[in-house]
Amino acid sequence: FYLPLAVDTMLKEGQGTAKLLPCEDSWLGITYREEAPAVRLEILKLIEAGAYPKKLWSASNSTLNLVE
């Protein structure tokens, strides 16, 4: 599901509106497996800086294990 395409379609068909909000934060995403270690490192930095908790979800809801 490609969100920008869905929003574009809704706007063109008059089915909705969109409001863009400014944001100073960086975006992290993984397209290729090789990108995962760099993204993992950036997320760990955010955790260490206090931007995210060590446990974002309960163990039953997550398969993501960044911090032991």
C-alpha positions as CSV (number, residue, x, y, z in Angstrom):
1,F,0.0,0.0,0.0
2,Y,1.6,3.2,-1.2
3,L,0.1,6.0,0.9
4,P,1.0,9.0,-1.3
5,L,-0.7,7.3,-4.2
6,A,-3.9,6.7,-2.2
7,V,-4.0,10.3,-1.0
8,D,-3.4,11.6,-4.5
9,T,-6.2,9.5,-5.8
10,M,-8.6,10.7,-3.1
11,L,-7.7,14.3,-3.8
12,K,-8.1,14.0,-7.5
13,E,-11.5,12.3,-7.1
14,G,-12.7,14.9,-4.6
15,Q,-13.1,12.3,-1.8
16,G,-11.0,14.0,0.8
17,T,-8.6,16.8,1.7
18,A,-5.1,16.8,3.0
19,K,-3.1,19.1,5.2
20,L,0.7,19.1,5.2
21,L,2.4,19.7,8.5
22,P,6.0,20.8,8.8
23,C,8.4,18.4,10.5
24,E,12.0,18.8,11.5
25,D,12.6,15.1,12.1
26,S,14.3,12.7,9.8
27,W,12.5,9.8,8.1
28,L,13.7,6.2,8.4
29,G,12.6,3.5,6.1
30,I,13.9,0.2,4.8
31,T,13.5,-0.8,1.1
32,Y,16.3,-3.3,0.9
33,R,17.6,-5.8,3.4
34,E,21.0,-4.2,3.3
35,E,19.6,-1.0,4.8
36,A,18.3,-2.6,8.0
37,P,21.5,-2.4,10.0
38,A,21.8,1.4,9.5
39,V,18.2,2.0,10.3
40,R,18.5,-0.2,13.4
41,L,21.5,1.9,14.5
42,E,19.5,5.1,14.1
43,I,16.6,3.8,16.1
44,L,18.9,2.7,18.9
45,K,20.3,6.3,18.9
46,L,16.8,7.6,19.3
47,I,16.2,5.2,22.2
48,E,19.4,6.3,23.9
49,A,18.5,9.9,23.4
50,G,15.1,9.3,25.1
51,A,13.0,9.9,22.0
52,Y,11.6,6.4,22.2
53,P,11.2,3.9,25.0
54,K,13.2,0.7,25.0
55,K,9.9,-1.3,24.8
56,L,7.5,0.4,22.4
57,W,5.1,-2.5,22.3
58,S,4.4,-5.5,24.5
59,A,6.2,-8.7,23.6
60,S,3.0,-10.3,22.3
61,N,2.5,-7.5,19.7
62,S,6.0,-7.2,18.3
63,T,8.6,-9.3,16.5
64,L,11.0,-6.3,16.4
65,N,13.9,-6.8,18.9
66,L,16.2,-3.8,18.9
67,V,17.3,-3.8,22.6
68,E,17.7,-6.8,24.8
